[in-house]
Amino acid sequence: MASEDGQDNDEILLHLYMHDYFIKNNMHETAASLRREASVPDNSVQIDHPQGILKEWWSTCSDIILKEYSEGETYAQMSDHMMQTEENQNTDDMLQQQQVICDQSLGFFTKDSKFHVSGKCHTDLHHKSFFFGEGRSLNCSTEEVLCCDFSSDGKLLAIAGREEKVLFWNTEDHNKFVTGESHSLPISDVRFKPNSTMVATSSYDKTVQIWDSAEAGKSPLKLQGHGDHVLSLDFHPRRMNLLCSSDRNNEIRFWDINQDSWTHIFKGATKQVRFEPRNGKLLATSSGNVVNVFDVQTYKLYAVFKEHDKEVQSICWDPDGKHIISISEDSARLWSVSERKSLHELSSTGNIFQCCTFHPWNWKFWIIGGYRSFELWNPFESNKTLTIDAHKELVSSLATSIEPEMVASTSYDKSVKLWASP
């Protein structure tokens, strides 16, 4: 039986319950968007619940989705969760209602979407609403791809690595173009200048180069002065002329790109440097197995985090600038910057952790790149993760675009992939 606008009654019911869930959990913008796009009617839901009935059966639906798109794997968690749901709800009618809506949710998430869910759930999670699927894949290099970064508007992705040039990928029309000139050795890091078409790259050739993606054929600005491989760099979020870079000698340089010269040198970073994203008052760095946080005005240490056993491979701020996640091969750690302490730790349990970024539409979740896969982790709730198959080799870097909501990943398998909400 179909309604006048062509929607099945079950689909209308699904949209009603999703809208109810969003409203009751203060997700009003999402609810409004769903109402517009799905023409959600004003009907009241048949089964009322303080947080929305979706809260009770969301995990069950998610496991069904994963089972459908995971090469026929079976999951013990499905049976356990359905038994628990049956006990809590105490009615067979409720289970039947859940099954109908879950079946419909398969179509809602995948059938009409250009993205597909490609993950495998190896452990149960309290929330599964952070699924994202692979959208586009680009075999962009004949060498290993090591780094990537989104422009502020998310329209361009800069990609670089051992091929020594910068490739720009338009995320809207998927056209790509490459810079004319290049470094003489592999590129270790690439970062967009905020709200700009400018990109900076660091390289093993001991230089920093600044490119304009709007003028790819133009020669880059070269900053020289480092005495060893330059391994990372970052633009300040507010002071548009300020660039920071670090090299293998543990040296940090601040550059005034308008003057083409460095302004200050101090010690404390080898692997990576990242400015706090809100106002840039702090700079987080990794040096060996230590994470340092410096005051940008005084160059003095604000905090030191020393609990990693192995070398820190990657660091990332959350968008609010309150927390840092740091990655070593054997663990991930979440730090409170203001409290100067470790809040949570996640063991790699055999995976090889390499890189990290925050989830684009739920900042409580973190995406950790490892060997061939991602681990999706909410450190505030659990040490359990969702594993998503991603690449054929080690995931070398991750980048997040908040608007539009996307994640990019690069790999030693010479490819880059875009991921978004299914």
Salt bridges, closest charged atoms under 4 A:
ASP20 OD1 - LYS24 NZ 3.21
ASP42 OD1 - ARG35 NH1 2.82
ASP48 OD1 - LYS24 NZ 2.36
GLU56 OE2 - HIS49 NE2 3.35
ASP63 OD1 - LYS128 NZ 3.01
GLU71 OE1 - LYS120 NZ 3.82
GLU73 OE2 - LYS120 NZ 3.64
ASP124 OD1 - LYS128 NZ 3.52
GLU134 OE1 - LYS417 NZ 3.59
GLU144 OE1 - ARG162 NE 2.81
ASP149 OD1 - ARG191 NH1 3.49
ASP189 OD2 - ARG274 NH1 3.07
ASP205 OD2 - HIS183 ND1 2.93
ASP228 OD1 - ARG248 NH2 3.25
ASP234 OD1 - ARG191 NE 2.88
ASP247 OD2 - HIS226 ND1 2.75
GLU251 OE2 - HIS226 ND1 3.60
GLU251 OE2 - ARG253 NE 2.61
GLU307 OE1 - ARG333 NH1 3.08
ASP318 OD2 - HIS323 ND1 3.01
ASP320 OD1 - ARG278 NH2 2.62
GLU339 OE1 - LYS341 NZ 3.45
GLU345 OE1 - ARG333 NH2 3.11
GLU381 OE2 - HIS127 NE2 3.07
ASP389 OD2 - LYS120 NZ 3.49
ASP413 OD2 - HIS391 ND1 3.15
